[in-house]
Amino acid sequence: MIEQNRFTRMVLSPFMLWVAVFVVASCFMFSFDKRVLEKPAEPGVLGTVSKYIDALKLTYITKGIDLAGGFYMVLGVEVEKALDNRLTEESRSFDQLFKIKELKVLPKTREIKDRKINLIFDTDEAARACFNVLQDTKSSVLQVKLADNIVIAVLSSEIERHIRNGSVEQAVSVLGNRLDAFKMEGIVVQRHGDRQVVVQIPGIDDPERIKSLISRTAHLEFKIVEKIAGSQESLLDAFDGALPSDKMIVSGKTDINEAGIEESAQWFLVSAFPDMTGDRVVDAFVTRDQYNKLAVGLKLNSAGAREFADLTANNPGRQLGIIIDNVMISFPGIHEPITGGSAIITGMKSPKEALDLSIVLKAGSLQAPLRFEQESRISASLGQDSVHSGILSCLVALTLLFIFSLLYYKIPGIFAILTLLYNMFLVMMFLSYFRGTLSLPGIAGMVLSVGMAIDASILIYEKVKEELSHGSTLRKAVMDGFSGVMPVILDSNISTFLTGLVLFQFGGPAVRNFAITLMLGIVATVITGIFFLKSFYKFLFDTFEIKSLKF
């Protein structure tokens, strides 16, 4: 009867809940790598066991590039270029606006300099008439000033702030979408500071292709081709060398000539204003044209389908230029209205070119160009050395703590080490749940949190010693020890957690990974130090009826 009661108390003990969490979470966290299992094992039982140990992996935790090897890049977002592009768009829109408002005198000179649009007129009256038009129609976007015969327009502070912040955030989003097409685990794309983006890609074989894919602005435009020539000068001759502001010249795709120099065989005169942009594209994919040649198919949204149908219906017999980053990719003839809401880009030289173009068009264009400020490659062997070093550092830390705890606290010291092990298990469980990435700074954060976690046990044990010296029973002393130091444990750990929060908010990717594991370690310390260890002692008291224990 006594044994039955003891078994009942053991099964119903709160400590069994922690055991259940360990069992269930282990099934969720760990799995076997099939590629390792398919390899032949060394002869004997030890060889088989070693094979399964090597195949064991954390299913939902991805190793960072410093552990798995890979490519690290810091990209600068040229936000000033985004501002200049917006000013250029506004400047081009003036021509249509002036026609609609029937402005009698147009500016004799127009320039964009120092992020300002300067419109110079012959007379002050003409400048004032232009100023009034812009002030009435563009005040929400531009701040317009009048200085004698010059109208000066700058972006409003709100629009400029929106472009500066939005161009960086949009770069993060677009790059993430482009890299997601490779279906690789562990890719990190993060904003860093006001105008930088950090990209980490583990285990890539073709970094140059990745760089090309990342750096393309991929600004897609559809324009009617007005004239084609073999040189840029031939097109300019028709305008006496001065191109009107509503026209522009773009080059065709470049080829390598006999001298090994890239040059364009054709140049195209088109409108400065797009008839339709890539904003209407909702999908892009590799396909083949009517001649079974590689092409990129485009699917347009409903508004884009209507615009494309009108564009092709209004320009029969002309050529529709498909322009990406101011380069004419293809210019098919328009034979009939295209009403299906789809288009096709021909002229692909290889499957890789078609695939990369479909990826960047599907992901969207960049508002601002990117420049490579830093890049480095980390080999897989170096990453494996980092893994071994990280594991070794954890083992050394645990060993030293085990020796200290055993010598100082005897048997309770072993219980403290058991708590530390469960602490590390909870950190890995949290990382698995959030599909986190573990890097070398993350391992450092874990080691630091383990060293800090032992403080909770020390505080509890010292309080227990104090209660025992006052004549309390073992059970009462232990329970009072937990309740007596709880405010101190919470206070110290909350302070450290807030420090980690600051590091996460303002640090780069490496610092953030350190901060994440540090904060998860703090949460695990509070959970294990207060609740896990307390339930363990209750389990010992209720099941084994321990009356004395030396602290």
C-alpha positions as CSV (number, residue, x, y, z in Angstrom):
1,M,0.0,0.0,0.0
2,I,2.8,2.3,0.9
3,E,4.6,1.6,-2.4
4,Q,1.3,2.2,-4.3
5,N,0.9,5.6,-2.7
6,R,4.5,6.4,-3.5
7,F,4.0,5.5,-7.2
8,T,0.8,7.6,-7.3
9,R,2.6,10.6,-5.8
10,M,5.5,10.1,-8.3
11,V,3.2,10.0,-11.3
12,L,1.1,12.9,-10.2
13,S,4.1,15.0,-9.3
14,P,4.4,18.3,-11.2
15,F,8.0,17.2,-12.1
16,M,6.4,14.6,-14.4
17,L,5.1,17.5,-16.5
18,W,8.7,18.6,-17.1
19,V,9.6,15.1,-18.1
20,A,6.7,15.0,-20.5
21,V,7.8,18.3,-22.0
22,F,11.3,16.9,-22.5
23,V,10.0,13.7,-24.3
24,V,7.5,15.5,-26.5
25,A,9.9,18.4,-27.4
26,S,12.7,15.9,-28.2
27,C,10.5,14.2,-30.8
28,F,9.7,17.6,-32.3
29,M,13.3,19.0,-32.2
30,F,15.4,16.1,-33.4
31,S,15.5,13.9,-36.5
32,F,17.9,11.8,-38.5
33,D,19.7,13.0,-41.6
34,K,18.8,10.4,-44.3
35,R,21.9,11.2,-46.3
36,V,24.1,10.2,-43.3
37,L,22.1,7.1,-42.6
38,E,22.5,5.9,-46.2
39,K,26.2,5.8,-45.8
40,P,27.8,2.5,-44.7
41,A,28.6,2.3,-41.0
42,E,31.9,1.2,-39.4
43,P,31.9,-2.5,-38.4
44,G,30.5,-3.4,-35.0
45,V,28.0,-1.9,-32.6
46,L,30.1,1.2,-31.9
47,G,30.2,2.0,-35.6
48,T,26.4,1.7,-35.8
49,V,25.9,3.9,-32.7
50,S,28.4,6.5,-34.0
51,K,26.6,6.6,-37.4
52,Y,23.2,7.3,-35.7
53,I,24.8,10.0,-33.5
54,D,26.3,11.7,-36.6
55,A,22.9,11.5,-38.3
56,L,21.1,13.1,-35.4
57,K,20.3,16.8,-36.2
58,L,18.1,19.6,-34.9
59,T,15.3,19.7,-37.4
60,Y,14.1,23.3,-37.2
61,I,17.3,25.1,-36.3
62,T,19.4,26.4,-39.2
63,K,23.1,26.9,-38.8
64,G,24.4,30.4,-39.7
65,I,27.1,30.9,-42.3
66,D,29.8,31.0,-39.7
67,L,28.9,27.4,-38.8
68,A,27.6,26.0,-42.1
69,G,29.8,28.1,-44.5
70,G,28.4,30.4,-47.1
71,F,28.4,33.9,-48.4
72,Y,28.1,37.2,-46.4
73,M,27.3,40.5,-48.0
74,V,26.7,44.1,-46.8
75,L,24.8,46.1,-49.4
76,G,24.4,49.8,-49.4
77,V,21.1,51.2,-50.6
78,E,21.6,54.3,-52.7
79,V,18.7,56.3,-51.3
80,E,19.9,59.5,-53.0
81,K,19.4,57.7,-56.3
82,A,15.9,56.9,-55.3
83,L,15.3,60.6,-54.5
84,D,16.8,61.6,-57.9
85,N,14.6,59.0,-59.7
86,R,11.5,60.5,-58.0
87,L,12.6,64.0,-59.0
88,T,13.1,62.8,-62.6
89,E,9.7,61.2,-62.7
90,E,8.2,64.5,-61.4
91,S,10.1,66.5,-63.9
92,R,8.9,64.3,-66.8
93,S,5.4,64.6,-65.6
94,F,5.6,68.4,-65.9
95,D,5.3,68.3,-69.7
96,Q,1.9,66.6,-69.6
97,L,0.8,68.9,-66.7
98,F,1.8,72.0,-68.7
99,K,-0.2,70.8,-71.7
100,I,-3.3,70.1,-69.6
101,K,-3.0,73.5,-67.9
102,E,-2.2,75.2,-71.2
103,L,0.9,76.9,-69.9
104,K,1.8,79.4,-72.6
105,V,5.5,79.8,-72.0
106,L,7.6,76.7,-71.3
107,P,10.9,76.7,-69.4
108,K,13.9,77.3,-71.7
109,T,16.2,75.2,-69.4
110,R,15.4,72.4,-67.0
111,E,17.9,70.7,-64.7
112,I,18.0,68.4,-61.7
113,K,20.9,69.4,-59.4
114,D,21.5,68.9,-55.7
115,R,18.1,67.2,-55.4
116,K,16.3,70.2,-56.8
117,I,14.4,70.7,-60.1
118,N,15.3,74.1,-61.5
119,L,13.0,75.5,-64.2
120,I,14.5,78.6,-65.9
121,F,12.3,81.0,-67.8
122,D,13.0,84.1,-69.9
123,T,10.8,86.3,-67.9
124,D,9.6,86.6,-64.3
125,E,6.0,86.5,-65.4
126,A,6.4,83.2,-67.2
127,A,8.1,81.8,-64.1
128,R,5.3,83.0,-61.9
129,A,2.7,81.3,-64.1
130,C,4.5,78.0,-63.8
131,F,4.9,78.5,-60.1
132,N,1.2,78.9,-59.7
133,V,0.5,75.7,-61.7
134,L,2.9,73.6,-59.7
135,Q,1.7,75.1,-56.4
136,D,-1.9,74.2,-57.2
137,T,-1.2,70.7,-58.4
138,K,2.0,69.4,-56.8
139,S,1.9,70.9,-53.3
140,S,1.4,67.5,-51.6
141,V,4.6,66.1,-53.2
142,L,6.8,69.1,-54.0
143,Q,7.8,72.3,-52.2
144,V,7.9,75.0,-54.9
145,K,9.8,78.3,-54.6
146,L,10.0,81.2,-56.9
147,A,13.3,83.2,-57.3
148,D,13.0,85.8,-60.0
149,N,12.8,83.9,-63.3
150,I,13.6,80.5,-61.7
151,V,11.1,78.0,-60.3
152,I,12.8,75.6,-57.8
153,A,11.0,72.4,-56.8
154,V,12.2,70.0,-54.1
155,L,10.6,67.0,-52.6
156,S,8.5,67.7,-49.4
157,S,10.1,66.5,-46.2
158,E,7.4,63.9,-45.6
159,I,7.9,62.4,-49.1
160,E,11.6,62.4,-48.8
161,R,11.5,60.7,-45.4
162,H,9.1,58.1,-46.9
163,I,11.4,57.4,-49.8
164,R,14.5,57.2,-47.7
165,N,12.9,54.7,-45.3
166,G,10.8,52.9,-47.8
167,S,13.6,52.3,-50.3
168,V,15.6,50.3,-47.7
169,E,12.6,48.4,-46.4
170,Q,11.6,47.6,-50.0
171,A,15.1,46.4,-50.8
172,V,14.9,44.0,-47.8
173,S,11.5,42.7,-49.1
174,V,12.5,42.4,-52.7
175,L,15.8,40.7,-52.0
176,G,14.1,38.3,-49.6
177,N,11.6,37.4,-52.4
178,R,14.3,36.9,-55.0
179,L,16.4,34.6,-52.7
180,D,13.4,32.6,-51.6
181,A,13.2,31.3,-55.2
182,F,16.3,29.2,-54.5
183,K,14.5,27.3,-51.8
184,M,17.5,27.3,-49.5
185,E,17.3,27.2,-45.7
186,G,19.0,29.7,-43.5
187,I,19.0,32.7,-45.8
188,V,19.0,35.9,-43.8
189,V,18.1,39.3,-45.2
190,Q,18.1,42.1,-42.6
191,R,18.1,45.8,-42.5
192,H,21.2,47.3,-40.8
193,G,21.2,51.0,-39.9
194,D,19.6,53.7,-42.1
195,R,20.8,52.5,-45.5
196,Q,22.4,49.1,-45.4
197,V,21.1,45.5,-45.9
198,V,22.9,42.4,-44.7
199,V,22.5,39.2,-46.6
200,Q,23.7,35.8,-45.4
201,I,23.4,32.8,-47.6
202,P,24.7,29.4,-46.3
203,G,26.2,26.8,-48.6
204,I,26.0,28.4,-52.1
205,D,28.0,27.1,-55.1
206,D,27.6,30.1,-57.5
207,P,28.1,33.4,-55.6
208,E,28.5,35.4,-58.8
209,R,25.0,34.4,-60.0
210,I,23.6,35.4,-56.6
211,K,25.4,38.8,-56.8
212,S,24.0,39.4,-60.3
213,L,20.5,38.5,-59.1
214,I,20.7,40.7,-56.1
215,S,22.2,43.8,-57.8
216,R,19.6,44.1,-60.6
217,T,17.1,46.9,-60.2
218,A,14.7,45.1,-62.5
219,H,12.7,48.1,-63.4
220,L,10.3,46.9,-66.2
221,E,8.6,49.3,-68.6
222,F,6.5,48.8,-71.8
223,K,7.0,51.6,-74.4
224,I,6.1,52.0,-78.0
225,V,9.3,52.0,-80.2
226,E,9.4,55.2,-82.3
227,K,12.7,54.6,-84.2
228,I,15.6,52.1,-84.4
229,A,19.1,52.9,-85.4
230,G,22.6,51.4,-85.4
231,S,24.0,54.2,-83.2
232,Q,23.0,56.7,-80.6
233,E,24.2,59.5,-82.8
234,S,21.9,58.6,-85.7
235,L,18.9,59.1,-83.4
236,L,20.2,62.4,-82.0
237,D,20.8,63.8,-85.5
238,A,17.0,64.0,-86.1
239,F,16.8,66.4,-83.2
240,D,20.0,68.4,-84.0
241,G,21.8,66.7,-81.1
242,A,19.4,67.9,-78.4
243,L,16.9,65.3,-77.3
244,P,13.5,66.6,-76.2
245,S,12.6,66.1,-72.6
246,D,9.7,63.8,-73.5
247,K,12.0,61.4,-75.4
248,M,14.8,59.1,-74.4
249,I,17.2,56.7,-76.1
250,V,17.8,53.2,-74.8
251,S,20.3,50.6,-75.9
252,G,19.6,47.0,-77.0
253,K,21.1,44.0,-75.4
254,T,24.9,44.0,-75.6
255,D,27.0,41.5,-77.4
256,I,30.8,40.9,-77.4
257,N,32.5,42.2,-80.5
258,E,35.6,40.9,-82.2
259,A,37.8,43.0,-79.9
260,G,36.2,41.5,-76.8
261,I,34.3,44.6,-75.9
262,E,30.6,44.7,-75.0
263,E,28.6,46.9,-77.4
264,S,25.0,47.3,-78.4
265,A,24.1,46.7,-82.1
266,Q,20.9,48.7,-81.9
267,W,19.6,51.8,-80.2
268,F,15.9,52.7,-79.7
269,L,14.1,56.0,-79.5
270,V,11.2,55.8,-77.1
271,S,9.0,58.0,-75.0
272,A,10.4,59.2,-71.7
273,F,7.1,58.2,-70.1
274,P,6.2,54.5,-69.8
275,D,3.0,53.3,-71.4
276,M,2.9,50.6,-68.7
277,T,5.2,49.5,-65.9
278,G,6.1,46.2,-64.2
279,D,3.9,47.2,-61.2
280,R,1.1,45.4,-63.0
281,V,3.0,42.1,-63.2
282,V,1.7,39.5,-60.7
283,D,3.6,36.5,-61.9
284,A,6.6,35.7,-64.1
285,F,7.7,32.3,-65.3
286,V,10.0,30.5,-67.8
287,T,8.1,29.3,-70.9
288,R,8.7,28.9,-74.7
289,D,7.4,31.1,-77.5
290,Q,5.7,29.9,-80.7
291,Y,9.0,28.9,-82.2
292,N,9.8,26.8,-79.1
293,K,12.5,29.2,-78.0
294,L,13.1,30.1,-74.4
295,A,11.1,33.1,-73.1
296,V,9.7,34.6,-69.9
297,G,5.9,34.7,-69.6
298,L,4.2,37.5,-67.6
299,K,0.8,37.5,-66.0
300,L,-0.8,40.8,-65.4
301,N,-3.4,41.9,-62.9
302,S,-6.8,43.1,-64.0
303,A,-5.8,46.8,-64.3
304,G,-2.7,45.7,-66.2
305,A,-4.7,43.5,-68.5
306,R,-6.9,46.4,-69.5
307,E,-4.0,48.8,-70.0
308,F,-2.1,46.2,-72.1
309,A,-5.2,45.5,-74.2
310,D,-5.7,49.3,-74.8
311,L,-2.0,49.7,-75.6
312,T,-1.9,46.9,-78.2
313,A,-5.3,47.9,-79.6
314,N,-4.2,51.6,-80.2
315,N,-0.8,50.8,-81.8
316,P,-1.4,48.1,-84.5
317,G,1.6,47.5,-86.8
318,R,4.1,49.2,-84.3
319,Q,6.7,47.6,-82.1
320,L,6.2,47.3,-78.3
321,G,9.5,47.7,-76.5
322,I,10.0,45.7,-73.3
323,I,12.6,47.6,-71.4
324,I,14.4,46.4,-68.2
325,D,16.8,48.8,-66.4
326,N,16.9,51.0,-69.5
327,V,17.9,48.1,-71.8
328,M,15.7,47.0,-74.6
329,I,15.2,43.2,-74.0
330,S,12.7,42.6,-76.9
331,F,10.5,44.6,-79.2
332,P,7.8,42.4,-80.8
333,G,5.5,43.7,-83.4
334,I,1.8,44.4,-82.5
335,H,-0.5,42.5,-84.9
336,E,-3.7,42.5,-82.9
337,P,-5.0,43.5,-79.5
338,I,-3.8,41.2,-76.7
339,T,-6.6,40.9,-74.2
340,G,-5.7,37.8,-72.2
341,G,-3.8,39.6,-69.5
342,S,-0.5,38.0,-70.4
343,A,2.7,38.9,-72.2
344,I,5.9,37.2,-73.2
345,I,9.6,38.4,-73.3
346,T,11.7,36.6,-75.9
347,G,15.4,36.8,-76.7
348,M,16.6,34.6,-73.8
349,K,20.1,33.2,-74.5
350,S,20.1,30.4,-71.8
351,P,17.8,28.7,-69.3
352,K,19.6,30.4,-66.5
353,E,19.1,33.9,-68.0
354,A,15.4,33.1,-68.4
355,L,15.1,31.8,-64.8
356,D,16.9,34.7,-63.3
357,L,14.8,37.2,-65.2
358,S,11.6,35.5,-64.1
359,I,12.8,35.6,-60.5
360,V,13.6,39.3,-60.4
361,L,10.4,40.3,-62.3
362,K,8.2,38.2,-60.0
363,A,9.9,39.6,-56.9
364,G,9.5,43.2,-58.1
365,S,11.9,46.0,-58.9
366,L,14.1,48.0,-56.5
367,Q,13.3,51.6,-55.8
368,A,17.0,52.3,-55.4
369,P,20.2,50.7,-56.8
370,L,22.4,48.6,-54.5
371,R,26.1,48.7,-54.1
372,F,28.3,46.0,-52.6
373,E,30.1,47.4,-49.6
374,Q,31.4,44.2,-48.0
375,E,31.5,40.6,-49.0
376,S,33.2,37.4,-47.7
377,R,33.0,33.7,-48.1
378,I,33.3,31.2,-45.3
379,S,34.2,27.6,-46.1
380,A,32.3,24.7,-44.8
381,S,35.4,23.3,-43.1
382,L,35.9,26.5,-41.2
383,G,32.3,26.4,-40.2
384,Q,32.6,22.8,-38.9
385,D,35.7,23.9,-36.9
386,S,33.5,26.6,-35.4
387,V,30.8,24.1,-34.5
388,H,33.4,21.9,-32.7
389,S,34.8,24.9,-30.9
390,G,31.4,26.0,-29.8
391,I,30.5,22.6,-28.5
392,L,33.8,22.3,-26.7
393,S,33.3,25.7,-25.1
394,C,29.9,24.6,-23.8
395,L,31.3,21.3,-22.5
396,V,34.2,23.1,-20.7
397,A,31.8,25.5,-19.1
398,L,29.5,22.8,-17.9
399,T,32.5,20.7,-16.6
400,L,33.9,23.6,-14.6
401,L,30.4,24.4,-13.2
402,F,29.9,20.7,-12.4
403,I,33.2,20.6,-10.5
404,F,32.5,23.8,-8.6
405,S,28.9,22.7,-7.7
406,L,29.9,19.2,-6.6
407,L,32.8,20.4,-4.4
408,Y,30.8,23.3,-2.9
409,Y,27.2,21.9,-2.6
410,K,27.7,18.1,-2.9
411,I,24.5,16.3,-4.0
412,P,22.5,19.5,-4.4
413,G,25.2,20.7,-6.8
414,I,24.4,17.8,-9.1
415,F,20.8,18.9,-9.1
416,A,21.9,22.4,-10.1
417,I,23.9,20.9,-13.0
418,L,20.8,18.9,-14.0
419,T,18.9,22.3,-14.0
420,L,21.5,23.8,-16.2
421,L,21.2,21.0,-18.8
422,Y,17.4,21.4,-18.8
423,N,18.1,25.2,-19.2
424,M,20.1,24.5,-22.4
425,F,17.4,22.1,-23.6
426,L,14.7,24.8,-23.3
427,V,16.9,27.3,-25.2
428,M,17.2,24.9,-28.1
429,M,13.4,24.1,-27.9
430,F,12.6,27.8,-28.1
431,L,15.0,28.2,-31.1
432,S,13.3,25.2,-32.8
433,Y,9.8,26.6,-32.2
434,F,10.7,30.0,-33.7
435,R,12.7,28.3,-36.6
436,G,15.7,30.2,-35.4
437,T,19.2,30.4,-36.8
438,L,22.2,29.5,-34.6
439,S,25.5,31.1,-35.2
440,L,28.8,31.4,-33.4
441,P,27.7,34.5,-31.5
442,G,24.5,32.6,-30.6
443,I,26.6,29.8,-29.0
444,A,28.5,32.5,-27.1
445,G,25.2,33.8,-25.8
446,M,24.2,30.3,-24.7
447,V,27.5,29.8,-22.9
448,L,27.1,33.2,-21.1
449,S,23.5,32.4,-20.1
450,V,24.6,29.0,-18.7
451,G,27.2,30.8,-16.6
452,M,24.6,33.2,-15.3
453,A,22.0,30.5,-14.8
454,I,24.0,28.9,-12.0
455,D,23.6,32.1,-10.0
456,A,19.9,31.3,-9.5
457,S,20.8,28.0,-7.9
458,I,23.5,29.6,-5.7
459,L,21.1,32.2,-4.4
460,I,18.5,29.5,-3.6
461,Y,21.0,27.2,-1.9
462,E,22.5,30.1,0.2
463,K,19.0,31.0,1.3
464,V,18.3,27.3,2.2
465,K,21.5,27.2,4.3
466,E,20.3,30.3,6.1
467,E,16.9,28.7,6.9
468,L,18.5,25.5,8.0
469,S,20.8,27.4,10.4
470,H,17.6,28.9,12.0
471,G,16.4,25.4,12.7
472,S,13.9,24.9,9.9
473,T,13.1,21.4,8.6
474,L,14.7,20.5,5.2
475,R,11.5,20.7,3.3
476,K,10.5,24.0,4.8
477,A,14.0,25.4,4.3
478,V,14.0,24.5,0.7
479,M,10.5,25.9,0.0
480,D,11.3,29.1,1.8
481,G,14.6,29.3,-0.1
482,F,12.8,29.4,-3.4
483,S,10.1,31.9,-2.3
484,G,12.7,34.1,-0.5
485,V,15.0,34.7,-3.5
486,M,12.4,34.9,-6.2
487,P,12.3,38.7,-6.3
488,V,16.1,38.9,-6.5
489,I,16.3,36.3,-9.4
490,L,13.6,38.1,-11.3
491,D,15.2,41.5,-10.8
492,S,18.7,40.5,-12.0
493,N,17.4,38.5,-15.0
494,I,14.9,41.2,-16.1
495,S,17.8,43.7,-16.1
496,T,19.9,41.4,-18.3
497,F,16.9,40.7,-20.5
498,L,16.4,44.4,-21.2
499,T,20.1,44.7,-22.1
500,G,19.7,41.9,-24.6
501,L,16.6,43.7,-26.0
502,V,18.7,46.8,-26.6
503,L,21.4,44.7,-28.3
504,F,18.8,43.1,-30.5
505,Q,17.2,46.4,-31.5
506,F,20.4,48.3,-32.4
507,G,22.9,45.6,-33.2
508,G,23.8,43.9,-36.5
509,P,23.0,40.3,-37.4
510,A,25.8,38.8,-35.4
511,V,24.9,40.9,-32.3
512,R,21.3,40.1,-32.8
513,N,21.9,36.3,-32.8
514,F,23.9,36.7,-29.6
515,A,21.1,38.8,-28.1
516,I,18.4,36.2,-29.0
517,T,20.1,33.3,-27.4
518,L,21.0,35.5,-24.4
519,M,17.4,36.5,-23.9
520,L,16.1,33.0,-24.5
521,G,18.7,31.8,-21.9
522,I,17.4,34.4,-19.4
523,V,13.8,33.2,-19.9
524,A,15.0,29.6,-19.5
525,T,16.9,30.5,-16.4
526,V,13.9,31.9,-14.7
527,I,11.8,28.9,-15.7
528,T,14.3,26.3,-14.6
529,G,15.7,28.1,-11.6
530,I,12.3,28.8,-10.0
531,F,9.9,26.2,-11.3
532,F,11.9,23.2,-12.6
533,L,14.3,22.9,-9.7
534,K,11.5,23.5,-7.2
535,S,9.3,20.8,-8.7
536,F,12.3,18.5,-8.7
537,Y,12.8,18.9,-4.9
538,K,9.1,18.4,-4.3
539,F,9.3,15.2,-6.4
540,L,12.2,14.0,-4.1
541,F,10.4,14.9,-0.9
542,D,7.1,13.4,-1.9
543,T,8.5,10.2,-3.5
544,F,11.5,9.3,-1.5
545,E,10.6,11.2,1.7
546,I,14.1,12.7,2.1
547,K,14.6,14.1,5.6
548,S,18.2,15.4,5.4
549,L,20.4,16.7,2.7
550,K,23.7,18.5,3.1
551,F,24.1,21.9,1.4
